[in-house]
């Protein structure tokens, strides 16, 4: 292992993590008054930090790839102007949608191999929209994270992002591989983020927050600075023969720029299942909201970190060493298993929030999941209540504003042969 790569990975191991919450309401329900933040919250605050020296090293490697290796730059808008890499299909296959739940407002399924999950083993996880990024309403541009499920480190390909355009008659999408920039004896290169689970996704401004669910970290990328990749080697990543760069066949690569980790302050470290954006105009700051996946505990945790007014990053007080959570919520399972929105054995996959009310997607293996609501009390505690069923293997959630009073909750499924993305219309 070269010296620069060792230093980068050491920085990744030492750097601290971030969390987020975003929101929505179901039709006919009023917004909760409480925002779950009081002088005596039920859960202690958590810090969120990153290693500035580590980030500087990553930026230096990215500059080297641009300046010395002559890799270009492209943003999401540039990707959308190009020829699609894949084309999906509208709608949900018969039998995959719960009978007790109204049909989705929008839905699409992936192209053949992505939907069926043939080799290589890629699994869809997180979702975010251009509304999260810019607050532009009604523009159906989505990002979805995938992780590579191969356990063998040498064969693992890390994570990738699907950039999806739903504005035409059929869904079109492209992949960008998530990569670690490196510097080796032969010059600058990059490699996969081996073992990255990419369980959740939050797109804010040009920054893309990706959760590392296994270790409890938040990785930050920039959607305005991706590398166009000329090489199409399906089994190659980084600088290959003749100086040509490859990204396992993906046409783009998105380099890592920061890593945040949680300072648990004496508690068990929070493992992020997902991250979402809360753009509630009634709050003083926009927020990132993170929840944990804990199917065995009697409750689950959701934490909120505010984003600075003039920065796309978690807000730190002047002179502070870390960003401190503005709220940490506790979600109780409830004593009645028939009404519980988070029954025993089920884990919280996604969480969105508005005006103190949380909405969750929960799952347990191949069973149907649930879309659940949580009304928080003055201490930031609430019990999950089942609102409707979700398809089997539901994953992350994201809220997209459409008009002032209506929106759409986006979700997705990961099961083999039953993978699709869906949007449910809701009222604020």
C-alpha positions in Angstrom: 0.0 0.0 0.0 1.5 3.4 -1.0 2.1 6.1 1.6 -0.7 8.5 0.4 -3.3 5.8 0.3 -2.3 4.7 3.8 -2.6 8.2 5.0 -6.0 8.7 3.4 -7.4 5.4 4.8 -6.0 6.3 8.3 -7.9 9.7 8.0 -11.1 7.8 7.0 -10.8 5.6 10.1 -10.3 8.6 12.4 -12.7 11.1 10.8 -16.2 11.6 12.6 -19.9 11.3 11.1 -23.1 13.3 10.5 -26.9 12.6 10.6 -30.1 14.0 9.1 -34.0 14.3 9.1 -36.4 15.3 6.3 -40.2 15.4 6.2 -43.8 15.1 4.9 -47.3 14.5 6.0 -50.1 12.2 4.8 -53.4 13.5 3.4 -55.8 15.0 5.9 -53.5 15.2 8.8 -52.4 18.4 10.6 -48.8 19.2 11.3 -47.6 18.6 14.8 -46.7 21.7 16.8 -43.8 20.4 18.7 -40.3 20.3 17.1 -39.0 17.8 19.6 -36.4 20.2 21.0 -36.6 21.3 24.6 -34.3 22.1 27.5 -34.7 18.6 28.8 -34.7 16.2 25.8 -35.0 12.4 26.3 -31.8 11.8 24.4 -28.4 13.4 24.8 -27.0 15.4 21.9 -24.3 14.0 19.6 -21.3 15.6 17.9 -20.4 15.3 14.3 -16.8 16.0 13.2 -14.4 15.5 10.3 -10.7 15.6 9.8 -9.7 18.8 7.9 -6.2 17.4 7.1 -7.7 14.2 5.7 -10.1 16.3 3.5 -7.2 18.4 2.3 -5.4 15.3 1.2 -8.4 14.1 -0.7 -8.8 17.5 -2.5 -5.1 17.4 -3.4 -5.5 14.0 -5.0 -8.6 15.2 -6.9 -6.7 18.2 -8.2 -4.0 15.9 -9.4 -6.5 13.8 -11.3 -7.8 17.0 -13.0 -4.5 18.8 -13.6 -1.9 16.0 -14.1 -4.0 13.1 -15.3 -6.2 15.4 -17.4 -9.5 14.0 -16.2 -12.3 16.4 -17.1 -15.3 17.7 -15.0 -19.0 17.1 -15.4 -22.0 17.9 -13.3 -25.5 16.4 -13.2 -26.8 18.7 -15.8 -24.0 17.7 -18.1 -24.8 14.0 -17.5 -28.5 14.6 -18.3 -27.6 16.1 -21.7 -25.8 13.0 -22.8 -27.0 9.7 -24.4 -28.7 7.5 -21.7 -26.7 4.6 -20.4 -29.8 2.7 -19.4 -33.6 2.9 -20.0 -36.1 1.7 -17.5 -39.9 1.0 -17.7 -42.8 2.9 -16.1 -45.1 1.3 -13.6 -44.9 -1.6 -11.1 -45.1 -5.2 -12.2 -48.4 -6.9 -11.2 -48.5 -8.5 -7.8 -45.7 -6.5 -6.3 -47.9 -3.7 -4.8 -49.8 -4.2 -1.5 -53.6 -4.5 -2.2 -54.4 -2.5 0.9 -52.4 0.6 -0.2 -53.4 3.0 -2.9 -51.3 2.8 -6.1 -48.3 5.1 -6.3 -48.5 8.5 -8.0 -45.3 7.7 -10.0 -43.3 4.5 -10.3 -40.7 2.9 -12.5 -38.6 -0.2 -12.6 -35.0 -0.6 -13.7 -33.6 -2.1 -16.9 -33.4 -5.9 -17.0 -30.2 -6.8 -15.3 -30.6 -4.1 -12.6 -34.1 -5.3 -11.8 -33.3 -9.0 -11.8 -30.0 -8.7 -9.9 -27.8 -10.9 -12.1 -24.1 -10.8 -11.5 -22.4 -8.6 -10.4 -24.4 -8.2 -7.2 -25.5 -4.6 -6.9 -28.3 -3.6 -4.5 -30.3 -0.3 -4.5 -30.5 1.5 -1.2 -30.7 5.3 -0.8 -32.8 7.9 -2.7 -32.8 11.7 -3.0 -34.2 14.3 -5.4 -33.4 17.6 -7.0 -35.9 19.1 -4.6 -33.6 18.1 -1.7 -30.7 19.8 -3.6 -32.3 23.0 -4.8 -35.9 23.2 -3.6 -37.0 23.3 -7.3 -40.5 21.8 -7.4 -41.9 19.4 -9.9 -38.6 18.4 -11.6 -38.3 14.6 -11.5 -34.6 14.1 -11.3 -33.5 11.5 -8.7 -30.3 10.0 -7.4 -30.3 6.4 -6.1 -27.3 4.8 -4.3 -26.3 1.1 -4.8 -23.8 -1.1 -3.0 -21.9 -4.1 -4.3 -22.9 -7.1 -2.2 -19.7 -9.2 -2.8 -18.1 -10.0 0.5 -14.6 -10.7 -0.8 -12.6 -7.5 -0.4 -10.5 -7.9 -3.6 -13.7 -8.4 -5.7 -15.9 -5.8 -4.0 -16.7 -2.7 -6.1 -18.0 -0.4 -3.3 -20.9 1.9 -4.2 -22.4 3.7 -7.2 -25.0 6.4 -7.9 -27.8 6.1 -10.4 -28.6 9.6 -11.9 -32.2 9.3 -13.1 -34.2 11.5 -15.5 -38.0 11.0 -15.3 -38.9 14.0 -17.4 -39.4 12.1 -20.6 -41.8 9.4 -21.6 -39.6 6.7 -20.2 -37.1 6.8 -17.3 -33.4 7.1 -18.3 -30.4 6.8 -16.1 -26.6 6.7 -15.9 -24.1 5.4 -13.2 -21.3 7.2 -11.4 -19.0 5.0 -9.4 -18.1 6.3 -5.9 -14.3 6.3 -5.7 -11.4 7.0 -3.3 -8.8 9.3 -5.0 -5.2 8.1 -4.4 -1.7 9.0 -5.3 0.8 6.3 -6.2 4.3 6.0 -7.7 2.8 6.1 -11.2 0.8 9.2 -10.5 -2.7 10.0 -9.4 -5.5 7.4 -9.6 -8.6 6.2 -7.7 -10.1 3.0 -6.5 -13.4 1.7 -5.2 -14.6 2.5 -1.7 -14.4 -1.2 -0.7 -17.2 -2.4 1.4 -19.2 0.9 1.2 -22.9 0.0 2.0 -24.3 3.3 0.8 -27.5 2.8 2.8 -28.8 6.4 2.6 -28.5 9.4 0.4 -29.1 13.2 0.8 -28.4 15.7 -2.0 -28.0 19.2 -0.8 -26.7 22.0 -3.1 -24.1 20.2 -5.1 -23.0 18.0 -2.1 -24.1 14.4 -1.9 -24.1 12.8 1.6 -23.9 9.0 1.5 -24.2 6.9 4.7 -21.7 4.1 5.5 -24.2 2.0 7.4 -21.7 -0.6 8.6 -19.3 1.7 10.4 -21.5 4.7 11.1 -20.0 7.3 8.8 -21.2 10.0 6.4 -19.2 10.3 3.2 -19.5 13.6 1.2 -19.1 13.9 -2.6 -19.7 16.7 -5.1 -22.2 16.3 -7.9 -20.7 19.3 -9.7 -17.3 17.6 -10.0 -17.4 14.1 -11.4 -14.9 12.6 -13.7 -16.0 11.6 -17.3 -14.6 8.1 -17.8 -13.4 7.0 -21.3 -12.4 3.4 -20.5 -15.2 0.9 -20.4 -13.4 -2.1 -18.8 -16.0 -3.9 -16.8 -13.4 -5.3 -14.4 -11.1 -2.3 -14.2 -11.1 0.6 -11.9 -8.7 3.6 -11.9 -5.7 4.2 -14.2 -5.3 1.3 -16.6 -3.0 0.4 -19.5 -2.1 3.3 -21.7 -3.1 5.8 -19.0 -6.8 5.2 -19.7 -9.1 5.4 -16.6 -11.9 2.9 -16.0 -14.8 2.7 -13.4 -16.0 -0.9 -13.8 -17.9 0.1 -17.0 -19.6 3.2 -15.5 -19.3 6.4 -17.6 -18.6 8.6 -14.6 -16.7 8.5 -11.3 -17.5 10.6 -8.2 -14.6 11.1 -5.8 -14.8 11.2 -2.0 -14.1 14.6 -0.5 -15.0 14.4 3.2 -15.8 11.9 5.9 -17.9 12.7 9.0 -18.2 10.5 12.1 -20.4 10.7 15.1 -19.0 11.5 18.5 -21.4 9.4 20.5 -20.3 11.1 23.8 -20.3 8.0 25.9 -23.1 6.1 24.2 -23.1 3.3 21.7 -22.2 4.8 18.3 -25.2 5.5 16.0 -25.1 3.4 12.8 -26.7 5.4 10.1 -29.3 3.5 8.1 -30.1 6.6 5.9 -29.9 10.3 5.7 -32.5 12.8 4.4 -32.9 16.6 3.9 -35.5 18.7 5.8 -36.3 22.0 4.1 -39.1 23.0 6.5 -39.3 26.8 6.1 -40.6 27.1 9.7 -37.2 26.0 11.1 -34.3 28.4 11.4 -32.0 26.1 9.5 -32.2 23.4 6.9 -31.3 20.0 8.4 -29.8 16.6 7.7 -31.7 13.8 9.4 -30.2 10.4 10.1 -31.8 7.3 11.6 -30.4 4.0 12.8 -31.3 0.4 11.8 -32.0 -1.4 15.0 -34.5 -4.3 14.7 -33.7 -5.7 18.1 -33.9 -2.7 20.5 -37.2 -1.5 22.2 -36.7 1.9 20.5 -34.8 3.5 17.6 -32.9 6.8 17.3 -33.3 9.6 14.8 -30.9 12.6 14.9 -30.9 16.0 13.3 -27.9 18.2 12.3 -28.5 21.7 11.0 -26.8 23.0 7.9 -25.2 26.4 7.9 -26.9 29.2 6.0 -23.9 29.9 3.9 -22.4 26.4 3.8 -23.6 23.0 2.5 -22.1 21.4 5.5 -23.3 20.7 9.1 -23.3 23.9 11.1 -20.6 24.4 13.7 -20.6 27.1 16.3 -17.6 29.5 16.1 -14.5 27.9 17.6 -16.3 24.5 18.0 -14.5 21.3 17.1 -17.7 19.5 15.9 -21.3 20.1 14.8 -23.7 19.3 17.7 -27.0 17.7 16.9 -29.9 20.1 17.2 -32.2 17.2 18.2 -32.0 13.5 19.0 -35.4 11.8 18.8 -36.4 8.4 20.3 -39.0 6.3 18.4 -40.8 3.8 20.5 -42.2 0.6 19.0 -45.5 0.7 21.0 -47.2 -2.1 23.0 -49.8 -3.1 20.4 -48.1 -5.1 17.6 -51.2 -4.7 15.3 -51.0 -0.9 15.4 -47.2 -0.5 15.8 -45.5 1.2 13.0 -42.2 -0.3 14.1 -43.0 -3.9 15.3 -40.5 -6.0 17.1 -38.0 -7.5 14.6 -38.6 -4.7 12.1 -36.0 -2.0 11.4 -36.2 1.6 10.4 -35.0 1.9 6.8 -35.8 5.6 6.1 -37.1 8.7 7.9 -38.4 12.1 6.7 -39.6 14.9 8.9 -41.7 18.1 8.8 -42.7 20.4 11.7 -41.7 17.8 14.3 -43.5 14.9 12.8 -41.5 11.9 11.5 -42.5 9.5 8.7 -40.7 6.2 8.4 -40.3 3.2 6.1 -39.7 0.0 8.1 -39.0 -3.6 6.9 -38.3 -7.1 7.9 -36.8 -9.4 5.3 -39.1 -10.4 2.5 -42.3 -9.4 4.2 -44.3 -6.3 3.3 -43.0 -3.2 5.0 -44.8 -0.2 6.6 -45.0 3.5 6.1 -45.4 4.9 9.6 -45.9 8.2 11.4 -44.5 9.5 14.7 -45.8 12.4 16.6 -43.1 13.7 18.9 -43.7 15.1 22.4 -41.9 18.0 24.0 -38.9 15.7 24.8 -38.5 14.4 21.3 -40.1 11.1 22.0 -42.9 9.4 20.0 -44.5 6.0 19.2 -44.5 4.8 15.6 -48.0 4.2 14.3 -48.7 2.2 11.1 -50.3 4.3 8.3 -50.2 1.9 5.3 -48.3 -1.1 3.9 -45.3 -0.8 1.7 -44.0 -3.4 -0.8 -41.6 -6.0 0.3 -38.0 -4.9 1.0 -38.6 -1.2 1.2 -35.5 1.0 1.6 -34.8 4.8 2.0 -37.4 7.7 1.8 -37.1 11.2 0.3 -39.6 14.0 0.3 -40.2 16.1 -2.9 -42.2 19.3 -2.8 -44.6 19.7 -5.7 -46.8 22.7 -4.8 -47.0 24.7 -1.6 -49.4 22.3 0.0 -48.6 19.0 -1.7 -45.6 16.8 -2.2 -44.5 13.3 -3.0 -42.7 10.7 -0.9 -40.2 8.7 -2.9 -39.2 5.2 -1.9 -37.7 2.1 -3.5 -37.3 -1.7 -3.0 -34.2 -3.8 -3.2 -35.5 -7.4 -3.6 -34.4 -9.6 -6.5 -36.8 -9.4 -9.4 -39.0 -6.9 -7.7 -36.9 -3.7 -7.7 -38.7 -0.5 -8.5 -38.9 3.1 -7.4 -42.2 4.7 -6.4 -43.6 8.1 -5.4 -46.7 8.5 -3.2 -48.6 11.8 -3.3 -49.0 13.5 0.2 -50.5 16.7 1.6 -48.6 19.1 3.8 
